[in-house]
Amino acid sequence: MTQEADAHTDSVGFTVVIPTHHGRQSVLRAVQSVLGQSHDALELIVVSDGEGGRTREILHGITDPRMRVIEQERLGVSGARNRGAAAGTHPWVAFLDDDDEYRPDALESWSSVVDRETVVVTAPVIFWSGTIPVETVECHLSMTDPSMRASRIHPGGFAVRRDVFMAVGGFDEHLRYSENLDLGLRLCELIASGDTGAVAYSSQVAADLHRQAATQRIRRYDSAPADSARVFLDRYAGRLAHDRAGAASLHRIISRQARTIADTRQSIRHAGSAIRIQPTNVHNYRSLLLAVLGTRPRS
């Protein structure tokens, strides 16, 4: 690497935003994984989305001046991420959830692949269930794939230049589910629309993400998956025309939620839509059968 490239790499500064709520003890591990990075040009903003006092108690022993804690009324994870990004001072912003951890060289690996044209950098992450690694996900953004598969990003697996993040409006605070997919698709559309820049990729695993049990996710999200599915069917109709499996899946999600509130008519309608879109998928017929029977989803 040339001296000029070295100087450019050294100048890549990251604002890492960790949203937290309910005074989760795991935020301490997440914070330590950021402050322990081999890359020095960073600041950490922990956004306590309600119950700020409890977060400060958990982090009281950390005196690193690179960390700030911001308290706000409960706005949700997207609102907390946007607040932290807006408060940052570095040209790049990255996000980490309060129960996940960066690998020690995550930011360093990103800075090594960034050049002056880069506006987003992505990397693989590993999902864990308890103490077992269950899946490695290649976070990526594609400017050539017209389907919903053009974006697959997760907090911990990407960083974005702040001005680009602001240009797309940040995270959609109305979405409580699949907000990362939505952000990634909007970034794809902005980049593909002109001379905004390019996406870089680091093959080094950036973070370990801890997956909640299915029952915990159901209690946490309630109707949010169906709410997001409705938004996506409208917002990304063009992409879904190239992604029959994705479109059918969204209709199944809405059908399932309708069963939880005993709205049989809506449940049947969306299950039927899934079949019309993708008539070869057995899951669509199962969804219709459950809708006709009025079977409530298991909690």
C-alpha positions as YAML, in Angstrom:
chain: A
units: angstrom
residues:
- id: 1
  name: MET
  ca: [0.00, 0.00, 0.00]
- id: 2
  name: THR
  ca: [1.34, 3.45, -0.90]
- id: 3
  name: GLN
  ca: [1.89, 6.24, 1.61]
- id: 4
  name: GLU
  ca: [-1.02, 8.13, 0.06]
- id: 5
  name: ALA
  ca: [-3.30, 5.10, 0.52]
- id: 6
  name: ASP
  ca: [-2.04, 4.67, 4.07]
- id: 7
  name: ALA
  ca: [-2.89, 8.28, 4.87]
- id: 8
  name: HIS
  ca: [-6.35, 7.88, 3.37]
- id: 9
  name: THR
  ca: [-7.01, 4.69, 5.37]
- id: 10
  name: ASP
  ca: [-5.90, 6.39, 8.58]
- id: 11
  name: SER
  ca: [-8.38, 9.20, 7.96]
- id: 12
  name: VAL
  ca: [-11.41, 6.87, 7.86]
- id: 13
  name: GLY
  ca: [-13.28, 7.66, 11.05]
- id: 14
  name: PHE
  ca: [-16.35, 5.77, 12.26]
- id: 15
  name: THR
  ca: [-19.24, 6.76, 14.49]
- id: 16
  name: VAL
  ca: [-20.65, 3.54, 15.92]
- id: 17
  name: VAL
  ca: [-24.22, 3.76, 17.20]
- id: 18
  name: ILE
  ca: [-25.62, 1.27, 19.71]
- id: 19
  name: PRO
  ca: [-29.34, 1.65, 20.49]
- id: 20
  name: THR
  ca: [-30.47, 0.08, 23.76]
- id: 21
  name: HIS
  ca: [-33.66, -0.29, 25.76]
- id: 22
  name: HIS
  ca: [-34.91, -2.05, 28.90]
- id: 23
  name: GLY
  ca: [-31.50, -1.64, 30.57]
- id: 24
  name: ARG
  ca: [-30.13, -4.75, 28.88]
- id: 25
  name: GLN
  ca: [-26.96, -6.00, 30.56]
- id: 26
  name: SER
  ca: [-25.62, -7.25, 27.22]
- id: 27
  name: VAL
  ca: [-24.99, -3.65, 26.15]
- id: 28
  name: LEU
  ca: [-21.79, -3.77, 28.21]
- id: 29
  name: ARG
  ca: [-20.31, -6.49, 25.95]
- id: 30
  name: ALA
  ca: [-21.38, -4.61, 22.84]
- id: 31
  name: VAL
  ca: [-19.73, -1.41, 24.09]
- id: 32
  name: GLN
  ca: [-16.51, -3.20, 25.02]
- id: 33
  name: SER
  ca: [-16.33, -4.76, 21.55]
- id: 34
  name: VAL
  ca: [-16.42, -1.28, 20.00]
- id: 35
  name: LEU
  ca: [-13.95, 0.37, 22.34]
- id: 36
  name: GLY
  ca: [-11.59, -2.59, 21.93]
- id: 37
  name: GLN
  ca: [-11.28, -2.11, 18.17]
- id: 38
  name: SER
  ca: [-7.80, -2.08, 16.65]
- id: 39
  name: HIS
  ca: [-8.89, 0.92, 14.56]
- id: 40
  name: ASP
  ca: [-8.42, 4.10, 16.61]
- id: 41
  name: ALA
  ca: [-10.45, 6.62, 14.62]
- id: 42
  name: LEU
  ca: [-13.83, 6.02, 16.18]
- id: 43
  name: GLU
  ca: [-16.43, 7.35, 18.54]
- id: 44
  name: LEU
  ca: [-19.22, 5.40, 20.19]
- id: 45
  name: ILE
  ca: [-22.69, 6.78, 20.79]
- id: 46
  name: VAL
  ca: [-25.00, 4.69, 22.96]
- id: 47
  name: VAL
  ca: [-28.59, 5.83, 22.57]
- id: 48
  name: SER
  ca: [-30.75, 4.89, 25.54]
- id: 49
  name: ASP
  ca: [-34.20, 4.68, 24.02]
- id: 50
  name: GLY
  ca: [-36.09, 5.22, 27.27]
- id: 51
  name: GLU
  ca: [-34.89, 4.22, 30.77]
- id: 52
  name: GLY
  ca: [-31.62, 6.11, 30.38]
- id: 53
  name: GLY
  ca: [-30.66, 5.85, 34.03]
- id: 54
  name: ARG
  ca: [-30.43, 2.08, 33.91]
- id: 55
  name: THR
  ca: [-28.11, 2.20, 30.88]
- id: 56
  name: ARG
  ca: [-25.79, 4.64, 32.66]
- id: 57
  name: GLU
  ca: [-25.68, 2.30, 35.68]
- id: 58
  name: ILE
  ca: [-24.58, -0.61, 33.50]
- id: 59
  name: LEU
  ca: [-21.88, 1.49, 31.79]
- id: 60
  name: HIS
  ca: [-20.78, 3.49, 34.83]
- id: 61
  name: GLY
  ca: [-17.35, 1.83, 34.99]
- id: 62
  name: ILE
  ca: [-16.41, 2.84, 31.44]
- id: 63
  name: THR
  ca: [-14.56, 6.16, 31.35]
- id: 64
  name: ASP
  ca: [-13.31, 6.03, 27.75]
- id: 65
  name: PRO
  ca: [-13.79, 9.57, 26.36]
- id: 66
  name: ARG
  ca: [-14.72, 8.15, 22.97]
- id: 67
  name: MET
  ca: [-18.08, 6.98, 24.37]
- id: 68
  name: ARG
  ca: [-21.16, 9.16, 24.85]
- id: 69
  name: VAL
  ca: [-24.57, 8.15, 26.17]
- id: 70
  name: ILE
  ca: [-27.61, 9.96, 24.79]
- id: 71
  name: GLU
  ca: [-30.97, 9.59, 26.48]
- id: 72
  name: GLN
  ca: [-34.28, 10.04, 24.72]
- id: 73
  name: GLU
  ca: [-37.93, 9.16, 25.13]
- id: 74
  name: ARG
  ca: [-38.95, 5.82, 23.66]
- id: 75
  name: LEU
  ca: [-38.93, 6.16, 19.85]
- id: 76
  name: GLY
  ca: [-37.93, 2.66, 18.77]
- id: 77
  name: VAL
  ca: [-34.71, 1.21, 17.42]
- id: 78
  name: SER
  ca: [-34.78, 3.12, 14.12]
- id: 79
  name: GLY
  ca: [-35.35, 6.44, 15.86]
- id: 80
  name: ALA
  ca: [-32.47, 5.67, 18.23]
- id: 81
  name: ARG
  ca: [-30.14, 4.80, 15.37]
- id: 82
  name: ASN
  ca: [-31.05, 7.98, 13.50]
- id: 83
  name: ARG
  ca: [-30.51, 10.08, 16.62]
- id: 84
  name: GLY
  ca: [-27.07, 8.59, 17.18]
- id: 85
  name: ALA
  ca: [-26.04, 9.04, 13.57]
- id: 86
  name: ALA
  ca: [-27.11, 12.68, 13.62]
- id: 87
  name: ALA
  ca: [-25.08, 13.30, 16.79]
- id: 88
  name: GLY
  ca: [-21.88, 11.77, 15.41]
- id: 89
  name: THR
  ca: [-18.86, 13.67, 14.14]
- id: 90
  name: HIS
  ca: [-17.05, 11.12, 11.93]
- id: 91
  name: PRO
  ca: [-17.66, 10.79, 8.18]
- id: 92
  name: TRP
  ca: [-18.73, 7.14, 8.46]
- id: 93
  name: VAL
  ca: [-21.51, 5.68, 10.60]
- id: 94
  name: ALA
  ca: [-22.02, 2.06, 11.61]
- id: 95
  name: PHE
  ca: [-24.59, 0.35, 13.80]
- id: 96
  name: LEU
  ca: [-24.43, -2.45, 16.33]
- id: 97
  name: ASP
  ca: [-27.30, -3.88, 18.37]
- id: 98
  name: ASP
  ca: [-26.98, -4.04, 22.14]
- id: 99
  name: ASP
  ca: [-26.77, -7.85, 22.29]
- id: 100
  name: ASP
  ca: [-24.12, -8.26, 19.56]
- id: 101
  name: GLU
  ca: [-20.34, -7.83, 19.37]
- id: 102
  name: TYR
  ca: [-17.83, -6.66, 16.79]
- id: 103
  name: ARG
  ca: [-14.80, -8.76, 16.02]
- id: 104
  name: PRO
  ca: [-11.66, -6.84, 17.18]
- id: 105
  name: ASP
  ca: [-10.52, -5.89, 13.65]
- id: 106
  name: ALA
  ca: [-13.94, -5.12, 12.14]
- id: 107
  name: LEU
  ca: [-13.45, -1.39, 11.62]
- id: 108
  name: GLU
  ca: [-9.83, -1.85, 10.56]
- id: 109
  name: SER
  ca: [-10.87, -4.34, 7.88]
- id: 110
  name: TRP
  ca: [-13.47, -1.88, 6.60]
- id: 111
  name: SER
  ca: [-11.04, 1.03, 6.51]
- id: 112
  name: SER
  ca: [-8.60, -1.09, 4.48]
- id: 113
  name: VAL
  ca: [-11.06, -1.53, 1.58]
- id: 114
  name: VAL
  ca: [-12.46, 2.01, 1.53]
- id: 115
  name: ASP
  ca: [-11.30, 4.44, -1.13]
- id: 116
  name: ARG
  ca: [-12.48, 7.89, -2.15]
- id: 117
  name: GLU
  ca: [-15.35, 6.49, -4.26]
- id: 118
  name: THR
  ca: [-16.75, 4.24, -1.54]
- id: 119
  name: VAL
  ca: [-20.03, 5.18, 0.12]
- id: 120
  name: VAL
  ca: [-20.96, 1.84, 1.73]
- id: 121
  name: VAL
  ca: [-18.83, -1.03, 2.98]
- id: 122
  name: THR
  ca: [-20.26, -4.46, 3.83]
- id: 123
  name: ALA
  ca: [-18.94, -7.63, 5.46]
- id: 124
  name: PRO
  ca: [-20.11, -11.07, 6.61]
- id: 125
  name: VAL
  ca: [-21.63, -11.62, 10.05]
- id: 126
  name: ILE
  ca: [-22.22, -14.80, 12.01]
- id: 127
  name: PHE
  ca: [-25.56, -15.50, 13.69]
- id: 128
  name: TRP
  ca: [-25.50, -17.41, 16.97]
- id: 129
  name: SER
  ca: [-28.23, -19.31, 18.80]
- id: 130
  name: GLY
  ca: [-27.01, -19.46, 22.36]
- id: 131
  name: THR
  ca: [-23.43, -20.73, 22.13]
- id: 132
  name: ILE
  ca: [-23.87, -22.32, 18.69]
- id: 133
  name: PRO
  ca: [-23.00, -20.55, 15.43]
- id: 134
  name: VAL
  ca: [-25.90, -21.30, 13.09]
- id: 135
  name: GLU
  ca: [-25.44, -19.17, 9.97]
- id: 136
  name: THR
  ca: [-22.90, -16.96, 8.22]
- id: 137
  name: VAL
  ca: [-24.62, -14.16, 6.30]
- id: 138
  name: GLU
  ca: [-22.85, -12.28, 3.54]
- id: 139
  name: CYS
  ca: [-24.12, -8.72, 3.93]
- id: 140
  name: HIS
  ca: [-24.19, -7.08, 0.52]
- id: 141
  name: LEU
  ca: [-25.78, -4.49, -1.73]
- id: 142
  name: SER
  ca: [-26.23, -5.16, -5.45]
- id: 143
  name: MET
  ca: [-26.78, -2.46, -8.05]
- id: 144
  name: THR
  ca: [-27.60, -5.01, -10.77]
- id: 145
  name: ASP
  ca: [-30.09, -7.35, -9.06]
- id: 146
  name: PRO
  ca: [-33.60, -5.91, -9.56]
- id: 147
  name: SER
  ca: [-35.21, -8.21, -6.97]
- id: 148
  name: MET
  ca: [-35.58, -7.88, -3.21]
- id: 149
  name: ARG
  ca: [-32.38, -9.92, -2.94]
- id: 150
  name: ALA
  ca: [-30.34, -6.85, -3.89]
- id: 151
  name: SER
  ca: [-29.94, -6.00, -0.22]
- id: 152
  name: ARG
  ca: [-28.99, -8.10, 2.74]
- id: 153
  name: ILE
  ca: [-27.51, -6.01, 5.51]
- id: 154
  name: HIS
  ca: [-27.56, -6.27, 9.28]
- id: 155
  name: PRO
  ca: [-26.29, -3.95, 12.02]
- id: 156
  name: GLY
  ca: [-22.74, -5.06, 12.63]
- id: 157
  name: GLY
  ca: [-22.23, -5.95, 8.98]
- id: 158
  name: PHE
  ca: [-22.09, -2.60, 7.23]
- id: 159
  name: ALA
  ca: [-21.01, 1.02, 7.48]
- id: 160
  name: VAL
  ca: [-22.25, 3.91, 5.38]
- id: 161
  name: ARG
  ca: [-20.93, 7.37, 4.69]
- id: 162
  name: ARG
  ca: [-22.91, 9.78, 6.84]
- id: 163
  name: ASP
  ca: [-23.93, 12.13, 4.03]
- id: 164
  name: VAL
  ca: [-25.31, 9.20, 2.03]
- id: 165
  name: PHE
  ca: [-27.16, 7.85, 5.06]
- id: 166
  name: MET
  ca: [-28.76, 11.26, 5.55]
- id: 167
  name: ALA
  ca: [-29.53, 11.58, 1.83]
- id: 168
  name: VAL
  ca: [-31.74, 8.48, 1.90]
- id: 169
  name: GLY
  ca: [-33.46, 9.64, 5.09]
- id: 170
  name: GLY
  ca: [-31.82, 7.19, 7.48]
- id: 171
  name: PHE
  ca: [-33.86, 4.32, 8.88]
- id: 172
  name: ASP
  ca: [-37.62, 4.49, 8.33]
- id: 173
  name: GLU
  ca: [-38.91, 5.11, 11.84]
- id: 174
  name: HIS
  ca: [-42.38, 3.83, 10.90]
- id: 175
  name: LEU
  ca: [-41.00, 0.33, 10.33]
- id: 176
  name: ARG
  ca: [-40.45, -1.90, 13.35]
- id: 177
  name: TYR
  ca: [-39.45, -4.93, 11.29]
- id: 178
  name: SER
  ca: [-37.17, -5.38, 8.24]
- id: 179
  name: GLU
  ca: [-35.97, -1.80, 8.59]
- id: 180
  name: ASN
  ca: [-32.48, -2.95, 7.61]
- id: 181
  name: LEU
  ca: [-33.72, -4.46, 4.36]
- id: 182
  name: ASP
  ca: [-35.58, -1.23, 3.61]
- id: 183
  name: LEU
  ca: [-32.49, 0.90, 4.25]
- id: 184
  name: GLY
  ca: [-30.36, -1.33, 2.06]
- id: 185
  name: LEU
  ca: [-32.79, -1.14, -0.85]
- id: 186
  name: ARG
  ca: [-33.00, 2.65, -0.61]
- id: 187
  name: LEU
  ca: [-29.20, 2.83, -0.59]
- id: 188
  name: CYS
  ca: [-29.14, 0.62, -3.69]
- id: 189
  name: GLU
  ca: [-31.58, 2.90, -5.48]
- id: 190
  name: LEU
  ca: [-29.64, 6.05, -4.59]
- id: 191
  name: ILE
  ca: [-26.31, 4.60, -5.68]
- id: 192
  name: ALA
  ca: [-27.74, 3.18, -8.90]
- id: 193
  name: SER
  ca: [-29.38, 6.49, -9.78]
- id: 194
  name: GLY
  ca: [-26.19, 8.42, -10.47]
- id: 195
  name: ASP
  ca: [-22.62, 9.15, -9.46]
- id: 196
  name: THR
  ca: [-23.10, 8.78, -5.70]
- id: 197
  name: GLY
  ca: [-20.31, 6.25, -5.31]
- id: 198
  name: ALA
  ca: [-19.59, 2.55, -4.94]
- id: 199
  name: VAL
  ca: [-19.97, -0.31, -2.47]
- id: 200
  name: ALA
  ca: [-16.87, -2.01, -1.07]
- id: 201
  name: TYR
  ca: [-16.77, -5.45, 0.48]
- id: 202
  name: SER
  ca: [-14.57, -6.92, 3.19]
- id: 203
  name: SER
  ca: [-14.43, -10.73, 3.29]
- id: 204
  name: GLN
  ca: [-13.48, -10.67, 6.98]
- id: 205
  name: VAL
  ca: [-16.28, -11.55, 9.44]
- id: 206
  name: ALA
  ca: [-17.19, -8.31, 11.19]
- id: 207
  name: ALA
  ca: [-19.55, -9.26, 14.00]
- id: 208
  name: ASP
  ca: [-21.26, -11.96, 16.01]
- id: 209
  name: LEU
  ca: [-25.03, -11.47, 16.14]
- id: 210
  name: HIS
  ca: [-27.20, -13.25, 18.68]
- id: 211
  name: ARG
  ca: [-30.51, -14.50, 17.36]
- id: 212
  name: GLN
  ca: [-33.57, -14.44, 19.62]
- id: 213
  name: ALA
  ca: [-35.71, -17.55, 20.00]
- id: 214
  name: ALA
  ca: [-38.79, -17.57, 17.78]
- id: 215
  name: THR
  ca: [-41.16, -17.09, 20.70]
- id: 216
  name: GLN
  ca: [-39.22, -14.03, 21.85]
- id: 217
  name: ARG
  ca: [-39.35, -12.53, 18.35]
- id: 218
  name: ILE
  ca: [-43.11, -13.03, 18.17]
- id: 219
  name: ARG
  ca: [-43.65, -11.26, 21.48]
- id: 220
  name: ARG
  ca: [-41.25, -8.48, 20.51]
- id: 221
  name: TYR
  ca: [-42.63, -7.74, 17.06]
- id: 222
  name: ASP
  ca: [-46.36, -8.56, 17.34]
- id: 223
  name: SER
  ca: [-47.96, -7.18, 14.14]
- id: 224
  name: ALA
  ca: [-44.77, -5.46, 12.92]
- id: 225
  name: PRO
  ca: [-43.83, -8.12, 10.28]
- id: 226
  name: ALA
  ca: [-47.24, -7.79, 8.61]
- id: 227
  name: ASP
  ca: [-47.12, -4.00, 8.85]
- id: 228
  name: SER
  ca: [-43.75, -3.97, 7.08]
- id: 229
  name: ALA
  ca: [-44.95, -6.53, 4.53]
- id: 230
  name: ARG
  ca: [-47.76, -4.19, 3.49]
- id: 231
  name: VAL
  ca: [-45.31, -1.30, 3.11]
- id: 232
  name: PHE
  ca: [-42.93, -3.42, 1.03]
- id: 233
  name: LEU
  ca: [-45.68, -4.67, -1.30]
- id: 234
  name: ASP
  ca: [-46.44, -1.05, -2.12]
- id: 235
  name: ARG
  ca: [-42.97, 0.53, -1.92]
- id: 236
  name: TYR
  ca: [-41.09, -2.16, -3.85]
- id: 237
  name: ALA
  ca: [-43.72, -3.39, -6.30]
- id: 238
  name: GLY
  ca: [-41.22, -3.09, -9.16]
- id: 239
  name: ARG
  ca: [-38.63, -5.24, -7.43]
- id: 240
  name: LEU
  ca: [-41.21, -7.80, -6.34]
- id: 241
  name: ALA
  ca: [-42.25, -8.28, -9.96]
- id: 242
  name: HIS
  ca: [-38.77, -9.85, -10.35]
- id: 243
  name: ASP
  ca: [-39.01, -11.79, -7.09]
- id: 244
  name: ARG
  ca: [-42.08, -14.03, -6.96]
- id: 245
  name: ALA
  ca: [-40.82, -15.91, -3.93]
- id: 246
  name: GLY
  ca: [-40.33, -12.67, -2.03]
- id: 247
  name: ALA
  ca: [-43.76, -11.34, -2.96]
- id: 248
  name: ALA
  ca: [-45.47, -14.60, -1.99]
- id: 249
  name: SER
  ca: [-43.62, -14.60, 1.32]
- id: 250
  name: LEU
  ca: [-44.90, -11.11, 2.14]
- id: 251
  name: HIS
  ca: [-48.48, -12.19, 1.46]
- id: 252
  name: ARG
  ca: [-48.02, -15.23, 3.71]
- id: 253
  name: ILE
  ca: [-46.76, -12.99, 6.51]
- id: 254
  name: ILE
  ca: [-49.89, -10.84, 6.24]
- id: 255
  name: SER
  ca: [-52.10, -13.93, 6.09]
- id: 256
  name: ARG
  ca: [-50.49, -15.29, 9.24]
- id: 257
  name: GLN
  ca: [-51.03, -12.06, 11.15]
- id: 258
  name: ALA
  ca: [-54.67, -11.96, 10.03]
- id: 259
  name: ARG
  ca: [-55.14, -15.41, 11.58]
- id: 260
  name: THR
  ca: [-53.90, -14.12, 14.94]
- id: 261
  name: ILE
  ca: [-56.78, -11.62, 15.03]
- id: 262
  name: ALA
  ca: [-59.32, -14.06, 13.55]
- id: 263
  name: ASP
  ca: [-59.68, -12.06, 10.32]
- id: 264
  name: THR
  ca: [-60.39, -15.11, 8.17]
- id: 265
  name: ARG
  ca: [-61.39, -13.15, 5.09]
- id: 266
  name: GLN
  ca: [-58.11, -11.21, 4.96]
- id: 267
  name: SER
  ca: [-56.09, -14.30, 5.77]
- id: 268
  name: ILE
  ca: [-57.64, -16.24, 2.88]
- id: 269
  name: ARG
  ca: [-57.24, -13.29, 0.50]
- id: 270
  name: HIS
  ca: [-53.51, -12.92, 1.09]
- id: 271
  name: ALA
  ca: [-52.87, -16.67, 1.07]
- id: 272
  name: GLY
  ca: [-54.69, -16.79, -2.26]
- id: 273
  name: SER
  ca: [-52.53, -13.96, -3.56]
- id: 274
  name: ALA
  ca: [-49.42, -15.93, -2.61]
- id: 275
  name: ILE
  ca: [-50.67, -18.91, -4.63]
- id: 276
  name: ARG
  ca: [-51.44, -16.79, -7.67]
- id: 277
  name: ILE
  ca: [-47.97, -15.26, -7.57]
- id: 278
  name: GLN
  ca: [-46.12, -18.50, -6.92]
- id: 279
  name: PRO
  ca: [-48.36, -21.52, -7.66]
- id: 280
  name: THR
  ca: [-45.58, -24.10, -7.26]
- id: 281
  name: ASN
  ca: [-44.72, -23.32, -3.62]
- id: 282
  name: VAL
  ca: [-46.27, -25.77, -1.15]
- id: 283
  name: HIS
  ca: [-45.99, -23.21, 1.68]
- id: 284
  name: ASN
  ca: [-48.56, -21.04, -0.05]
- id: 285
  name: TYR
  ca: [-51.12, -23.86, -0.08]
- id: 286
  name: ARG
  ca: [-50.42, -24.62, 3.56]
- id: 287
  name: SER
  ca: [-51.02, -20.95, 4.34]
- id: 288
  name: LEU
  ca: [-54.36, -21.10, 2.54]
- id: 289
  name: LEU
  ca: [-55.40, -24.28, 4.35]
- id: 290
  name: LEU
  ca: [-54.62, -22.75, 7.74]
- id: 291
  name: ALA
  ca: [-56.55, -19.61, 6.73]
- id: 292
  name: VAL
  ca: [-59.63, -21.61, 5.70]
- id: 293
  name: LEU
  ca: [-59.49, -23.61, 8.93]
- id: 294
  name: GLY
  ca: [-59.05, -20.42, 10.95]
- id: 295
  name: THR
  ca: [-56.06, -21.94, 12.76]
- id: 296
  name: ARG
  ca: [-54.41, -19.47, 15.11]
- id: 297
  name: PRO
  ca: [-50.61, -19.25, 14.92]
- id: 298
  name: ARG
  ca: [-48.74, -20.64, 17.90]
- id: 299
  name: SER
  ca: [-47.36, -17.97, 20.22]
...
